[in-house]
């Protein structure tokens, strides 16, 4: 899957507005509610966030299912 910086910006926007960590499915639902159809499934979102987690921009909470939040600076 090829992603662009704007793909992460969409996800970052959802996570930044959330009061608590979100699952990929919850993020997808929020994007769809906003009329954003960039992502087709939660797996695509998890892939983008997982890549950013390696760079320290996202924190992955290892529960079932995984939850994500923007990493503290």
N, C-alpha and C positions, 0 to 999 in steps of 0.2 A: 504494500500500500504506500503510495507516494503522498506525503503530507506537505503542507506549506505552513509558514509561520502563522498565517491567519487562522489555520485550523486550530492551533494551540490557543490563539487569542480568543477564539469562541469558547473553548473549554475553560480557559482561565477566567473569562467573564462570568460564566455560570458558577464556578467554584468560589470566586471572590465575593459573590452576592449571597452565597449560602451561609447559613448560621452554623452548619455542622458538616462534617465530611459527607460526600455523596458517592454512591455506586455509579458505575458506568451506565447502568440502566436508568438510574434517576437523572443523570446528566443528559442522556439521550431524550428522555421524556420532556425535560425542561427546554431543550433546543427545539424539539418538535412543537411544543406549546408556543414558542416564539416564531414559528414558521420557518425555522432553519432546518433544511434537509441535507446538510453537508455530510452527515454521517448516516450510514445505512443500518448499523447495528452497534451494540455495546462493545463488541470486540474491537472495532476500529478505534473507539474512544480509549479503551484500555491500552491499546498499542501506542497511541500518541502520548498518553499520560505516563506509560511505563518508560518510554524513551526520555521524557523530560525528568522523570524521577532519577534516572541515572546521572543527570546533570545537576540534580539538587533543587530543581525548580518546583517539584511536586513531591508531596509526602504520600506514600502508599501505606495504608493501614491494613495489615494482613489479617483480615477477618474473612469470613465467608458470607457474602461475597466481599471482595476487596473494596475498600473505600478510599477516596482520594480527597486531598485538600492542597491548597497552595502552601508550599513550605515557608516557614517563617524566615525572614531575612536575617 
